Structure formats: C-alpha cells, structure tokens
C-alpha cells in the first residue's frame, strides 16, 4: 500500500474515533495541527530543496560532481571512490534518492566491466547515499528532525558528526580493503571535469556550514545554478521546467507531511500521545534510557512506514516530550531521530532508495543487504554514544 494511502486511512480513522464532538470540530482539530507553523515552514523548505535539486541535476551538476570526485582516484580504489562520491553528493544535494539515481548506473557499469559483484557495488552506493541523507543541511530528514525538536541545524550537525563520520571512516576502510582486488579498467565518466558546474553544491555546503538560514542557502543555490545554466545557453523556459519538475516531485512528501501532522494532532487530542509516552517511559531510568527509547521509537515507526522523513515527523513531538522530561538536549534528540531512522531505512529492502537502486541494477531488493556495512556500523556507534555521552 502506498504510504500516502496508509496515512489517508489513518487520518480518516483518527477523526472517526475522536468522540464527543461534531464532525466539523474534529476536522478543525486535524486541520489546525496540519497547518502548524513549524510544519508549513518545513514544507516551504521542501519546495525550495526540490527546485534546487532538480535544476542542478538538469544542467549537469550531478554528473560534473561525480566526474570530479572519481577523476582523482586510481582504478584499484574505485570502490572506496564510489562510496566517497556518494557521501559527498548526498551531503551536497541532501537526498539519498537523488544520489542513487546519479550513481547507480555508473556503479552498474563499473561492476560489469571489472567483474565485481553487482549487489556489492549497489550496496556501496546505498551506504554512501545515506551518509548525506543523515548529515546534510538540506536533507528533508535533517529539516524534520531539527524542526520537530526545535533545534538549531548547526547544533544538530555537530552532534551528528560524532556519529556518522566515524561510521563512514570505518566503512571506507572496509570498502578500500575489500575492493583492492579490482584492477581491470572500470568505465569512468568523462575525463574532462566541468568544475564550474560543481559550484552550486560547493556554495550550498559553504553557506550551510557558515550557519546561514537554510531558506537563504537554497535561494542562493538556485540563483547561482540559474546563472550558470543561462550562461551555458540553456533556455529560460527549460530551467523553469526543471524547477517545476522538482517542486512537483515533492508533492507526495508534502501531502504525507500534512496528513501525518494532522493525524498526530487528533491522536494527541484523544490522549494517544500520553499513552505512548507512558508506555515508552515506564521503564526509562534517566537520560540514557530516554535516548534509547527515542532511537527505538523512530526505528520501529520507520520499519512500518518505510520512510525516514515520515517516521521522524510522526514521532517528533513524542520524542521531544520524552527528551525534555529526562533532560536530553535538543541537538542529541534530533541526532538520534535522524540517525535511527536512516539506519533502519538503509537496511529495509522495501525502502524507496533500495527499490530504486536494485531496479536500476536489475537485481533483487534483498541482494545488497549483506554488503551494507555502513548502517550496521552506525547502529553500533549510536548504541555506544547512548552509554558514553549522556546528553
């Protein structure tokens, strides 16, 4: 069942079980929750992110970035190079799906020409794609986690770095060691890297790291990308069409976000949030227990919804209340939410990213599972962080 249909069913049922009020009053509760200022701000950012990602891909910035990263690596290091390229691209564009679309065809071609196991190469791309999805300033999961926890993006980034960077470094070492046997000529992208096309992504990263508001960052990224496109002779109408396509692509996510927020508002009105809080806090003993409950809760919901952003939005308010009750800092809550959801999303074979990557490669969705080292390493580091750093 599509997640939008599941959310629609749950939303209608939540209104049905809100007893003791007129139907118009029940719908009003739902609508006011869906129209919350934090939810709407999140949606505006989704729109900008969709427009930028589609425009940058349309003018060739993704291909240029891929070429730029891969051109500096010798053939025997092609596996760690693909992983690093996926990390950098996903960090820049803020979407694992976009990274999968950009790199999977290249990884398939490399695997076929070098005799490398195809599921292994697909797993390399998926692992790197989730690095940026978890850490990027413009990722929808980052936006959702920071907004629901009322946390500054820079603070969440600093907390997340201590989790994902060690995991990525260890994964890079594993892929470097296991991929050293590749010596034949893997097909590369064009040797003539167009560094100008990489500027939009470099600008996004630089401004985000400088602490500039994400809306301003995305607007500047779109402006620079448009300027490059027009100087290259790309028609104005074509660039607008690219942006429109990007905005359209966010439609399903926006609808799901609105329905999830409305449904949670009704659930809270019914006392459901208090029930879940009581259930998950019954055996919590201090900050460590609260952190474990937050990571477990978002992981379970992600397992059911197969969408890390929806999972974060769904449990965001619950996690904030648990964290505030037991003194878990907002940056830590946001980091646990984002990381816990990404770990599960990367491992499930029915997630959108895995389904897309394996469809492009023509293999079973379960085939890359045994080569997904990154989420397992990241999961272990998350558990360690709960015990080592209390807040």
C-alpha positions, 0 to 999 in steps of 0.5 A, spaced: 500 500 500 502 506 498 504 510 504 500 516 502 494 511 502 496 508 509 496 515 512 489 517 508 486 511 512 489 513 518 487 520 518 480 518 516 480 513 522 483 518 527 477 523 526 472 517 526 474 515 533 475 522 536 468 522 540 464 527 543 464 532 538 461 534 531 464 532 525 466 539 523 470 540 530 474 534 529 476 536 522 478 543 525 482 539 530 486 535 524 486 541 520 489 546 525 495 541 527 496 540 519 497 547 518 502 548 524 507 553 523 513 549 524 510 544 519 508 549 513 515 552 514 518 545 513 514 544 507 516 551 504 523 548 505 521 542 501 519 546 495 525 550 495 530 543 496 526 540 490 527 546 485 534 546 487 535 539 486 532 538 480 535 544 476 542 542 478 541 535 476 538 538 469 544 542 467 549 537 469 551 538 476 550 531 478 554 528 473 560 534 473 560 532 481 561 525 480 566 526 474 570 530 479 570 526 485 572 519 481 577 523 476 582 523 482 582 516 484 586 510 481 582 504 478 584 499 484 580 504 489 574 505 485 570 502 490 572 506 496 571 512 490 564 510 489 562 510 496 566 517 497 562 520 491 556 518 494 557 521 501 559 527 498 553 528 493 548 526 498 551 531 503 551 536 497 544 535 494 541 532 501 537 526 498 539 519 498 534 518 492 537 523 488 544 520 489 542 513 487 539 515 481 546 519 479 550 513 481 547 507 480 548 506 473 555 508 473 556 503 479 552 498 474 557 499 469 563 499 473 561 492 476 560 489 469 566 491 466 571 489 472 567 483 474 565 485 481 559 483 484 553 487 482 549 487 489 556 489 492 557 495 488 549 497 489 550 496 496 556 501 496 552 506 493 546 505 498 551 506 504 554 512 501 547 515 499 545 515 506 551 518 509 548 525 506 541 523 507 543 523 515 548 529 515 546 534 510 543 541 511 538 540 506 536 533 507 528 533 508 530 528 514 535 533 517 529 539 516 524 534 520 528 532 525 531 539 527 524 542 526 520 537 530 525 538 536 526 545 535 533 545 534 538 549 531 541 545 524 548 547 526 547 544 533 544 538 530 550 537 525 555 537 530 552 532 534 551 528 528 558 528 526 560 524 532 556 519 529 556 518 522 563 520 520 566 515 524 561 510 521 563 512 514 571 512 516 570 505 518 566 503 512 571 506 507 576 502 510 572 496 509 570 498 502 578 500 500 580 493 503 575 489 500 575 492 493 583 492 492 582 486 488 579 490 482 584 492 477 581 491 470 579 498 467 572 500 470 568 505 465 569 512 468 565 518 466 568 523 462 575 525 463 574 532 462 571 535 469 566 541 468 568 544 475 564 550 474 558 546 474 560 543 481 559 550 484 552 550 486 553 544 491 560 547 493 556 554 495 550 550 498 555 546 503 559 553 504 553 557 506 550 551 510 556 550 514 557 558 515 550 557 519 546 561 514 538 560 514 537 554 510 531 558 506 537 563 504 542 557 502 537 554 497 535 561 494 542 562 493 543 555 490 538 556 485 540 563 483 547 561 482 545 554 478 540 559 474 546 563 472 550 558 470 545 554 466 543 561 462 550 562 461 551 555 458 545 557 453 540 553 456 533 556 455 529 560 460 523 556 459 527 549 460 530 551 467 523 553 469 521 546 467 526 543 471 524 547 477 517 545 476 519 538 475 522 538 482 517 542 486 512 537 483 516 531 485 515 533 492 508 533 492 507 526 495 512 528 501 508 534 502 501 531 502 504 525 507 507 531 511 500 534 512 496 528 513 501 525 518 501 532 522 494 532 522 493 525 524 498 526 530 494 532 532 487 528 533 491 522 536 494 527 541 487 530 542 484 523 544 490 522 549 494 517 544 500 521 545 500 520 553 499 513 552 505 512 548 509 516 552 507 512 558 508 506 555 515 508 552 517 511 559 515 506 564 521 503 564 526 509 562 531 510 568 534 517 566 537 520 560 540 514 557 534 510 557 530 516 554 535 516 548 534 509 547 527 509 547 527 515 542 532 511 537 527 505 538 521 509 537 523 512 530 526 505 528 520 501 529 515 507 526 520 507 520 520 499 519 512 500 518 512 506 514 518 505 510 520 512 510 525 516 514 522 523 513 515 520 515 517 516 521 521 522 524 515 527 523 510 522 526 514 521 532 517 528 533 513 531 538 513 524 542 520 524 542 521 531 544 516 530 550 520 524 552 527 528 551 525 534 555 522 530 561 529 526 562 533 532 560 536 530 553 538 536 549 535 538 543 541 537 538 542 529 541 534 528 540 534 530 533 541 526 532 538 520 534 531 521 530 535 522 524 540 517 525 535 511 527 531 512 522 536 512 516 539 506 519 533 502 519 531 505 512 538 503 509 537 496 511 529 495 509 529 492 502 522 495 501 525 502 502 524 507 496 532 508 495 533 500 495 527 499 490 530 504 486 537 502 486 536 494 485 531 496 479 536 500 476 541 494 477 536 489 475 537 485 481 533 483 487 531 488 493 534 483 498 541 482 494 545 488 497 543 487 504 549 483 506 554 488 503 551 494 507 556 495 512 555 502 513 548 502 517 550 496 521 556 500 523 552 506 525 547 502 529 553 500 533 556 507 534 549 510 536 548 504 541 555 506 544 554 514 544 547 512 548 552 509 554 558 514 553 555 521 552 549 522 556 546 528 553 
